[in-house]
């Protein structure tokens, strides 16, 4: 199971960074749950048991409006760090 932690301070024990992850999707069709599940799958494939989500990158309201008027797809991006929690504290 891959646990999502809000930040590094919340990790319950020693950990090491495994990889930087990226997920992207259409701004109109992708929600936060899609991003989280995509990154969980990526982390699990790498043997990680946790991820730290980072702020996403996406167009603001004006940018989305311009993309819609021009009929151009706008893309949202999310990044995370996959970690291996080595000694969880209970």
N, CA, C and O atoms as a Tinker XYZ file with bonds, in Angstrom:
   360  protein
     1  N      0.835000   -1.183000    0.000000    73     2
     2  CA     0.000000    0.000000    0.000000    64     1     3
     3  C      0.882000    1.250000    0.000000    63     2     4     5
     4  O      1.863000    1.323000    0.740000    81     3
     5  N      0.536000    2.205000   -0.812000    73     3     6
     6  CA     1.267000    3.466000   -0.907000    64     5     7
     7  C      0.453000    4.549000   -0.189000    63     6     8     9
     8  O     -0.678000    4.848000   -0.571000    81     7
     9  N      1.047000    5.123000    0.846000    73     7    10
    10  CA     0.386000    6.143000    1.651000    64     9    11
    11  C      0.752000    7.520000    1.117000    63    10    12    13
    12  O      1.900000    7.772000    0.752000    81    11
    13  N     -0.239000    8.408000    1.077000    73    11    14
    14  CA     0.009000    9.789000    0.659000    64    13    15
    15  C      0.185000   10.638000    1.910000    63    14    16    17
    16  O     -0.696000   10.691000    2.768000    81    15
    17  N      1.338000   11.301000    2.002000    73    15    18
    18  CA     1.623000   12.196000    3.123000    64    17    19
    19  C      1.544000   13.639000    2.630000    63    18    20    21
    20  O      1.973000   13.931000    1.513000    81    19
    21  N      1.000000   14.551000    3.450000    73    19    22
    22  CA     0.878000   15.949000    3.022000    64    21    23
    23  C      2.220000   16.650000    2.860000    63    22    24    25
    24  O      2.355000   17.544000    2.026000    81    23
    25  N      3.215000   16.250000    3.655000    73    23    26
    26  CA     4.559000   16.823000    3.531000    64    25    27
    27  C      5.562000   15.910000    4.228000    63    26    28    29
    28  O      5.173000   14.949000    4.893000    81    27
    29  N      6.829000   16.204000    4.078000    73    27    30
    30  CA     7.878000   15.337000    4.612000    64    29    31
    31  C      7.857000   15.250000    6.133000    63    30    32    33
    32  O      8.239000   14.225000    6.697000    81    31
    33  N      7.420000   16.303000    6.798000    73    31    34
    34  CA     7.382000   16.321000    8.267000    64    33    35
    35  C      6.401000   15.272000    8.802000    63    34    36    37
    36  O      6.577000   14.770000    9.912000    81    35
    37  N      5.380000   14.943000    8.026000    73    35    38
    38  CA     4.351000   14.005000    8.471000    64    37    39
    39  C      4.714000   12.532000    8.264000    63    38    40    41
    40  O      3.948000   11.654000    8.663000    81    39
    41  N      5.851000   12.247000    7.657000    73    39    42
    42  CA     6.263000   10.857000    7.443000    64    41    43
    43  C      6.638000   10.261000    8.804000    63    42    44    45
    44  O      7.461000   10.829000    9.523000    81    43
    45  N      6.034000    9.113000    9.161000    73    43    46
    46  CA     6.224000    8.550000   10.497000    64    45    47
    47  C      7.490000    7.707000   10.649000    63    46    48    49
    48  O      7.405000    6.519000   10.962000    81    47
    49  N      8.626000    8.289000   10.437000    73    47    50
    50  CA     9.871000    7.553000   10.616000    64    49    51
    51  C     10.898000    7.914000    9.557000    63    50    52    53
    52  O     10.711000    8.835000    8.762000    81    51
    53  N     11.977000    7.167000    9.573000    73    51    54
    54  CA    13.047000    7.391000    8.597000    64    53    55
    55  C     12.570000    6.962000    7.208000    63    54    56    57
    56  O     11.817000    5.999000    7.067000    81    55
    57  N     13.018000    7.685000    6.201000    73    55    58
    58  CA    12.635000    7.371000    4.831000    64    57    59
    59  C     13.770000    7.753000    3.905000    63    58    60    61
    60  O     14.688000    8.486000    4.272000    81    59
    61  N     13.675000    7.229000    2.685000    73    59    62
    62  CA    14.595000    7.679000    1.641000    64    61    63
    63  C     13.782000    7.961000    0.387000    63    62    64    65
    64  O     12.767000    7.317000    0.119000    81    63
    65  N     14.251000    8.927000   -0.362000    73    63    66
    66  CA    13.572000    9.307000   -1.602000    64    65    67
    67  C     13.892000    8.272000   -2.674000    63    66    68    69
    68  O     15.045000    7.871000   -2.835000    81    67
    69  N     12.880000    7.849000   -3.395000    73    67    70
    70  CA    13.036000    6.830000   -4.426000    64    69    71
    71  C     13.038000    7.455000   -5.825000    63    70    72    73
    72  O     13.881000    7.122000   -6.658000    81    71
    73  N     12.085000    8.366000   -6.076000    73    71    74
    74  CA    11.967000    8.943000   -7.414000    64    73    75
    75  C     11.062000   10.171000   -7.382000    63    74    76    77
    76  O     10.266000   10.354000   -6.461000    81    75
    77  N     11.202000   11.000000   -8.402000    73    75    78
    78  CA    10.263000   12.104000   -8.623000    64    77    79
    79  C      9.235000   11.614000   -9.630000    63    78    80    81
    80  O      9.590000   11.022000  -10.650000    81    79
    81  N      7.973000   11.858000   -9.347000    73    79    82
    82  CA     6.888000   11.373000  -10.195000    64    81    83
    83  C      6.158000   12.536000  -10.845000    63    82    84    85
    84  O      6.131000   13.646000  -10.315000    81    83
    85  N      5.563000   12.261000  -12.009000    73    83    86
    86  CA     4.753000   13.269000  -12.680000    64    85    87
    87  C      3.511000   12.601000  -13.242000    63    86    88    89
    88  O      3.570000   11.492000  -13.772000    81    87
    89  N      2.403000   13.281000  -13.120000    73    87    90
    90  CA     1.156000   12.850000  -13.758000    64    89    91
    91  C      0.584000   14.065000  -14.475000    63    90    92    93
    92  O      0.704000   15.193000  -13.996000    81    91
    93  N     -0.030000   13.830000  -15.608000    73    91    94
    94  CA    -0.646000   14.942000  -16.331000    64    93    95
    95  C     -1.945000   14.462000  -16.949000    63    94    96    97
    96  O     -2.137000   13.271000  -17.193000    81    95
    97  N     -2.826000   15.405000  -17.195000    73    95    98
    98  CA    -4.101000   15.062000  -17.796000    64    97    99
    99  C     -4.809000   16.294000  -18.313000    63    98   100   101
   100  O     -4.434000   17.424000  -18.001000    81    99
   101  N     -5.830000   16.063000  -19.102000    73    99   102
   102  CA    -6.637000   17.142000  -19.650000    64   101   103
   103  C     -7.275000   17.918000  -18.505000    63   102   104   105
   104  O     -7.845000   17.322000  -17.591000    81   103
   105  N     -7.181000   19.224000  -18.550000    73   103   106
   106  CA    -7.697000   20.073000  -17.480000    64   105   107
   107  C     -9.196000   19.908000  -17.284000    63   106   108   109
   108  O     -9.694000   20.108000  -16.176000    81   107
   109  N     -9.918000   19.549000  -18.325000    73   107   110
   110  CA   -11.366000   19.418000  -18.221000    64   109   111
   111  C    -11.821000   18.012000  -17.846000    63   110   112   113
   112  O    -12.988000   17.820000  -17.506000    81   111
   113  N    -10.927000   17.022000  -17.898000    73   111   114
   114  CA   -11.354000   15.637000  -17.681000    64   113   115
   115  C    -10.632000   14.936000  -16.534000    63   114   116   117
   116  O    -10.981000   13.803000  -16.203000    81   115
   117  N     -9.648000   15.565000  -15.926000    73   115   118
   118  CA    -8.851000   14.920000  -14.895000    64   117   119
   119  C     -9.068000   15.610000  -13.562000    63   118   120   121
   120  O     -8.995000   16.836000  -13.466000    81   119
   121  N     -9.336000   14.808000  -12.525000    73   119   122
   122  CA    -9.499000   15.408000  -11.206000    64   121   123
   123  C     -8.367000   14.959000  -10.274000    63   122   124   125
   124  O     -7.523000   14.149000  -10.657000    81   123
   125  N     -8.358000   15.483000   -9.071000    73   123   126
   126  CA    -7.277000   15.188000   -8.120000    64   125   127
   127  C     -7.175000   13.703000   -7.795000    63   126   128   129
   128  O     -6.074000   13.178000   -7.632000    81   127
   129  N     -8.307000   13.028000   -7.700000    73   127   130
   130  CA    -8.288000   11.585000   -7.416000    64   129   131
   131  C     -7.537000   10.833000   -8.510000    63   130   132   133
   132  O     -6.767000    9.918000   -8.216000    81   131
   133  N     -7.754000   11.213000   -9.772000    73   131   134
   134  CA    -7.041000   10.584000  -10.887000    64   133   135
   135  C     -5.533000   10.747000  -10.724000    63   134   136   137
   136  O     -4.771000    9.803000  -10.932000    81   135
   137  N     -5.107000   11.964000  -10.348000    73   135   138
   138  CA    -3.675000   12.213000  -10.168000    64   137   139
   139  C     -3.104000   11.369000   -9.032000    63   138   140   141
   140  O     -2.044000   10.759000   -9.175000    81   139
   141  N     -3.810000   11.336000   -7.909000    73   139   142
   142  CA    -3.317000   10.577000   -6.751000    64   141   143
   143  C     -3.186000    9.099000   -7.073000    63   142   144   145
   144  O     -2.182000    8.474000   -6.731000    81   143
   145  N     -4.190000    8.539000   -7.727000    73   143   146
   146  CA    -4.148000    7.113000   -8.056000    64   145   147
   147  C     -3.050000    6.800000   -9.069000    63   146   148   149
   148  O     -2.392000    5.764000   -8.968000    81   147
   149  N     -2.849000    7.680000  -10.038000    73   147   150
   150  CA    -1.780000    7.488000  -11.010000    64   149   151
   151  C     -0.419000    7.464000  -10.313000    63   150   152   153
   152  O      0.425000    6.616000  -10.602000    81   151
   153  N     -0.223000    8.399000   -9.398000    73   151   154
   154  CA     1.068000    8.462000   -8.704000    64   153   155
   155  C      1.245000    7.312000   -7.722000    63   154   156   157
   156  O      2.365000    6.843000   -7.521000    81   155
   157  N      0.172000    6.857000   -7.114000    73   155   158
   158  CA     0.270000    5.671000   -6.248000    64   157   159
   159  C      0.727000    4.457000   -7.052000    63   158   160   161
   160  O      1.595000    3.703000   -6.612000    81   159
   161  N      0.140000    4.277000   -8.227000    73   159   162
   162  CA     0.539000    3.142000   -9.080000    64   161   163
   163  C      2.005000    3.261000   -9.491000    63   162   164   165
   164  O      2.748000    2.281000   -9.446000    81   163
   165  N      2.422000    4.471000   -9.896000    73   163   166
   166  CA     3.821000    4.675000  -10.286000    64   165   167
   167  C      4.756000    4.342000   -9.128000    63   166   168   169
   168  O      5.761000    3.656000   -9.314000    81   167
   169  N      4.422000    4.830000   -7.928000    73   167   170
   170  CA     5.262000    4.605000   -6.755000    64   169   171
   171  C      5.336000    3.120000   -6.411000    63   170   172   173
   172  O      6.413000    2.608000   -6.104000    81   171
   173  N      4.209000    2.432000   -6.459000    73   171   174
   174  CA     4.185000    1.006000   -6.136000    64   173   175
   175  C      5.080000    0.211000   -7.088000    63   174   176   177
   176  O      5.775000   -0.710000   -6.658000    81   175
   177  N      5.068000    0.560000   -8.372000    73   175   178
   178  CA     5.919000   -0.134000   -9.352000    64   177   179
   179  C      7.399000    0.027000   -9.022000    63   178   180   181
   180  O      8.214000   -0.829000   -9.366000    81   179
   181  N      7.744000    1.131000   -8.350000    73   179   182
   182  CA     9.142000    1.399000   -7.994000    64   181   183
   183  C      9.513000    0.834000   -6.620000    63   182   184   185
   184  O     10.659000    0.956000   -6.189000    81   183
   185  N      8.554000    0.222000   -5.939000    73   183   186
   186  CA     8.819000   -0.340000   -4.623000    64   185   187
   187  C      8.678000    0.655000   -3.486000    63   186   188   189
   188  O      9.064000    0.359000   -2.356000    81   187
   189  N      8.134000    1.823000   -3.764000    73   187   190
   190  CA     7.941000    2.839000   -2.723000    64   189   191
   191  C      6.672000    2.515000   -1.938000    63   190   192   193
   192  O      5.771000    1.849000   -2.446000    81   191
   193  N      6.611000    2.990000   -0.700000    73   191   194
   194  CA     5.404000    2.778000    0.101000    64   193   195
   195  C      4.780000    4.093000    0.567000    63   194   196   197
   196  O      3.899000    4.103000    1.427000    81   195
   197  N      5.246000    5.201000   -0.009000    73   195   198
   198  CA     4.670000    6.500000    0.320000    64   197   199
   199  C      4.958000    7.504000   -0.774000    63   198   200   201
   200  O      5.885000    7.329000   -1.565000    81   199
   201  N      4.153000    8.562000   -0.815000    73   199   202
   202  CA     4.414000    9.678000   -1.714000    64   201   203
   203  C      4.096000   10.984000   -0.996000    63   202   204   205
   204  O      3.232000   11.049000   -0.122000    81   203
   205  N      4.826000   12.019000   -1.396000    73   203   206
   206  CA     4.587000   13.377000   -0.923000    64   205   207
   207  C      4.108000   14.166000   -2.137000    63   206   208   209
   208  O      4.862000   14.355000   -3.092000    81   207
   209  N      2.863000   14.625000   -2.104000    73   207   210
   210  CA     2.325000   15.395000   -3.230000    64   209   211
   211  C      2.828000   16.827000   -3.190000    63   210   212   213
   212  O      2.981000   17.421000   -2.122000    81   211
   213  N      3.080000   17.365000   -4.364000    73   211   214
   214  CA     3.485000   18.761000   -4.488000    64   213   215
   215  C      2.384000   19.535000   -5.187000    63   214   216   217
   216  O      1.474000   18.951000   -5.776000    81   215
   217  N      2.474000   20.839000   -5.117000    73   215   218
   218  CA     1.464000   21.674000   -5.794000    64   217   219
   219  C      1.469000   21.386000   -7.282000    63   218   220   221
   220  O      2.502000   21.063000   -7.868000    81   219
   221  N      0.304000   21.507000   -7.876000    73   219   222
   222  CA     0.176000   21.249000   -9.293000    64   221   223
   223  C      0.411000   22.481000  -10.140000    63   222   224   225
   224  O      0.441000   23.609000   -9.648000    81   223
   225  N      0.573000   22.235000  -11.406000    73   223   226
   226  CA     0.732000   23.310000  -12.381000    64   225   227
   227  C     -0.433000   23.246000  -13.351000    63   226   228   229
   228  O     -0.701000   22.203000  -13.948000    81   227
   229  N     -1.115000   24.357000  -13.502000    73   227   230
   230  CA    -2.212000   24.406000  -14.451000    64   229   231
   231  C     -2.531000   25.847000  -14.796000    63   230   232   233
   232  O     -2.099000   26.783000  -14.124000    81   231
   233  N     -3.293000   25.997000  -15.853000    73   231   234
   234  CA    -3.708000   27.331000  -16.272000    64   233   235
   235  C     -4.706000   27.902000  -15.271000    63   234   236   237
   236  O     -5.486000   27.169000  -14.663000    81   235
   237  N     -4.669000   29.194000  -15.114000    73   235   238
   238  CA    -5.661000   29.880000  -14.301000    64   237   239
   239  C     -6.941000   30.058000  -15.095000    63   238   240   241
   240  O     -7.033000   29.595000  -16.232000    81   239
   241  N     -7.931000   30.723000  -14.512000    73   239   242
   242  CA    -9.216000   30.909000  -15.197000    64   241   243
   243  C     -9.096000   31.603000  -16.556000    63   242   244   245
   244  O     -9.763000   31.209000  -17.512000    81   243
   245  N     -8.260000   32.620000  -16.647000    73   243   246
   246  CA    -8.102000   33.329000  -17.932000    64   245   247
   247  C     -7.457000   32.427000  -18.968000    63   246   248   249
   248  O     -7.862000   32.418000  -20.131000    81   247
   249  N     -6.456000   31.671000  -18.550000    73   247   250
   250  CA    -5.787000   30.750000  -19.472000    64   249   251
   251  C     -6.723000   29.662000  -19.973000    63   250   252   253
   252  O     -6.682000   29.301000  -21.149000    81   251
   253  N     -7.578000   29.131000  -19.079000    73   251   254
   254  CA    -8.554000   28.120000  -19.493000    64   253   255
   255  C     -9.565000   28.704000  -20.468000    63   254   256   257
   256  O     -9.981000   28.035000  -21.414000    81   255
   257  N     -9.963000   29.959000  -20.234000    73   255   258
   258  CA   -10.902000   30.622000  -21.140000    64   257   259
   259  C    -10.289000   30.786000  -22.527000    63   258   260   261
   260  O    -10.937000   30.505000  -23.535000    81   259
   261  N     -9.050000   31.238000  -22.575000    73   259   262
   262  CA    -8.356000   31.409000  -23.855000    64   261   263
   263  C     -8.227000   30.065000  -24.559000    63   262   264   265
   264  O     -8.455000   29.975000  -25.766000    81   263
   265  N     -7.863000   29.017000  -23.817000    73   263   266
   266  CA    -7.736000   27.680000  -24.410000    64   265   267
   267  C     -9.072000   27.217000  -24.980000    63   266   268   269
   268  O     -9.110000   26.613000  -26.052000    81   267
   269  N    -10.176000   27.496000  -24.269000    73   267   270
   270  CA   -11.494000   27.088000  -24.746000    64   269   271
   271  C    -11.881000   27.860000  -26.009000    63   270   272   273
   272  O    -12.410000   27.280000  -26.958000    81   271
   273  N    -11.617000   29.171000  -26.018000    73   271   274
   274  CA   -11.950000   29.996000  -27.188000    64   273   275
   275  C    -11.145000   29.540000  -28.401000    63   274   276   277
   276  O    -11.668000   29.491000  -29.514000    81   275
   277  N     -9.872000   29.205000  -28.185000    73   275   278
   278  CA    -9.016000   28.768000  -29.289000    64   277   279
   279  C     -9.162000   27.278000  -29.595000    63   278   280   281
   280  O     -8.536000   26.758000  -30.518000    81   279
   281  N    -10.004000   26.598000  -28.800000    73   279   282
   282  CA   -10.215000   25.165000  -28.956000    64   281   283
   283  C     -8.897000   24.387000  -28.838000    63   282   284   285
   284  O     -8.595000   23.510000  -29.646000    81   283
   285  N     -8.123000   24.742000  -27.800000    73   283   286
   286  CA    -6.837000   24.108000  -27.539000    64   285   287
   287  C     -6.943000   23.367000  -26.211000    63   286   288   289
   288  O     -7.494000   23.889000  -25.242000    81   287
   289  N     -6.422000   22.168000  -26.174000    73   287   290
   290  CA    -6.445000   21.398000  -24.926000    64   289   291
   291  C     -5.510000   22.030000  -23.899000    63   290   292   293
   292  O     -4.369000   22.369000  -24.214000    81   291
   293  N     -5.993000   22.186000  -22.684000    73   291   294
   294  CA    -5.120000   22.651000  -21.604000    64   293   295
   295  C     -4.802000   21.451000  -20.715000    63   294   296   297
   296  O     -5.659000   20.601000  -20.471000    81   295
   297  N     -3.580000   21.393000  -20.243000    73   295   298
   298  CA    -3.106000   20.247000  -19.485000    64   297   299
   299  C     -2.779000   20.650000  -18.058000    63   298   300   301
   300  O     -2.202000   21.709000  -17.811000    81   299
   301  N     -3.158000   19.789000  -17.121000    73   299   302
   302  CA    -2.812000   19.957000  -15.711000    64   301   303
   303  C     -1.673000   18.996000  -15.391000    63   302   304   305
   304  O     -1.613000   17.893000  -15.935000    81   303
   305  N     -0.778000   19.415000  -14.514000    73   303   306
   306  CA     0.344000   18.584000  -14.102000    64   305   307
   307  C      0.369000   18.469000  -12.581000    63   306   308   309
   308  O      0.043000   19.422000  -11.874000    81   307
   309  N      0.752000   17.312000  -12.090000    73   307   310
   310  CA     0.990000   17.116000  -10.663000    64   309   311
   311  C      2.325000   16.394000  -10.507000    63   310   312   313
   312  O      2.682000   15.529000  -11.306000    81   311
   313  N      3.043000   16.767000   -9.471000    73   311   314
   314  CA     4.326000   16.141000   -9.174000    64   313   315
   315  C      4.297000   15.589000   -7.757000    63   314   316   317
   316  O      3.556000   16.072000   -6.901000    81   315
   317  N      5.109000   14.576000   -7.526000    73   315   318
   318  CA     5.210000   13.977000   -6.200000    64   317   319
   319  C      6.580000   13.350000   -6.054000    63   318   320   321
   320  O      7.266000   13.089000   -7.041000    81   319
   321  N      6.967000   13.114000   -4.822000    73   319   322
   322  CA     8.195000   12.387000   -4.528000    64   321   323
   323  C      7.796000   11.035000   -3.960000    63   322   324   325
   324  O      7.074000   10.959000   -2.966000    81   323
   325  N      8.270000    9.964000   -4.597000    73   323   326
   326  CA     8.038000    8.615000   -4.079000    64   325   327
   327  C      9.080000    8.348000   -3.002000    63   326   328   329
   328  O     10.262000    8.634000   -3.190000    81   327
   329  N      8.641000    7.799000   -1.872000    73   327   330
   330  CA     9.557000    7.527000   -0.770000    64   329   331
   331  C      9.385000    6.096000   -0.275000    63   330   332   333
   332  O      8.344000    5.469000   -0.476000    81   331
   333  N     10.421000    5.601000    0.370000    73   331   334
   334  CA    10.373000    4.320000    1.037000    64   333   335
   335  C     10.538000    4.595000    2.524000    63   334   336   337
   336  O     11.617000    4.977000    2.977000    81   335
   337  N      9.460000    4.399000    3.282000    73   335   338
   338  CA     9.516000    4.596000    4.725000    64   337   339
   339  C     10.167000    3.342000    5.291000    63   338   340   341
   340  O      9.608000    2.248000    5.210000    81   339
   341  N     11.359000    3.513000    5.868000    73   339   342
   342  CA    12.156000    2.375000    6.292000    64   341   343
   343  C     11.838000    1.871000    7.684000    63   342   344   345
   344  O     11.889000    0.668000    7.936000    81   343
   345  N     11.511000    2.777000    8.588000    73   343   346
   346  CA    11.222000    2.346000    9.957000    64   345   347
   347  C     10.072000    3.159000   10.526000    63   346   348   349
   348  O     10.291000    4.126000   11.255000    81   347
   349  N      8.842000    2.767000   10.192000    73   347   350
   350  CA     7.707000    3.528000   10.688000    64   349   351
   351  C      7.635000    3.532000   12.210000    63   350   352   353
   352  O      7.919000    2.525000   12.859000    81   351
   353  N      7.259000    4.658000   12.763000    73   351   354
   354  CA     7.078000    4.791000   14.197000    64   353   355
   355  C      5.626000    4.465000   14.508000    63   354   356   357
   356  O      4.733000    4.970000   13.828000    81   355
   357  N      5.372000    3.663000   15.483000    73   355   358
   358  CA     3.989000    3.297000   15.826000    64   357   359
   359  C      3.581000    3.853000   17.141000    63   358   360
   360  O      2.450000    3.639000   17.578000    81   359
